Amino acid sequence: MNTKLTLRLDDQLIRKAKRYSDRAGKSVSQIVADYFSLIDAEEEIPGTEISPRVRSLIGGFKGATTSEEDYRRHLEEKYR
């Protein structure tokens, strides 16, 4: 179930978030949800922090059509 959440943020921060969401192809709501999920994940494993670089990769492969077989073929061609 989705529930509405109102956030009060600086206008400039909102503009930056919207530009980022356009580039990322995600809604601002989805970006916020992803961040909240990360917070939850960090709480499940105490002392574990996800680096900003790794955090930026989250969700990057959703909808990918590449299979493990495609990857193996790639490696075989690369190291031939």
N, C-alpha and C positions, 0 to 999 in steps of 0.2 A: 504494500500500500504506500503510495506517495503522499506526503503531507507538505504543505506550503511552509516555507521558512523565510522570514523577512530579515535581511541583513542591512545594517546601516554602515555604509562605507564612504570614504572620501571619493569625490567625483573623479579625481585623476586615477585613483586605484580602479574604479569601475571601468573607466575607459581602457586602461591597460588590460584588465581582465577580459573585456570584450574583444580587444585586438588579438590577445593570446588565444581566445576560444575560436576565433575565425581561422587563425593559422593552424590550430590543432584539430579543427574539424569537430569540435565538441561544444556543447552548450556550456555556459557558465555554471549552470546547475550540476552538470556531469563532472566538471572539474572540481567543484566544491565537494561533491559526493566522493570522488576519487581521493581527495585529500583527507576527508573524514575517515575513509576506509584505511588509509595509511596510518592515521593516528591510532585506530583500533588495532591494527596489525602490530604496531610498535608496543602497545600495551600488553599484547599477548606474549611477547618475547622480551622480558625486561632486559635492559642494557643493550638492546639492539636498536641501532638507528640506521635508517635508510639514507644513503647519500643523495644529494640533489640530482646527480647525474643518473643514478639508478631510478630515482623517483620519476624522472622525466621519461623513462622508458615504459613505465607502467601503462598498460592498455595499448601499446604501440603495435601489437601483433593481433589484436582482435580482428576477426574477419579475414585473416591471412589465408591464402589458398595453397601455400607451399607445404608440401608433405615432407616427412622424414626421408622418403625415397628421393625427392627432388634434391634435398641437401646432400645425400650420399653421392648422387650423380655429380653434383657440383664439386664435391671434394675429389672425386675420382678424376674429373677433368682438370682440376686445378693442379693436382700433384702427379699428373701423368708425365 
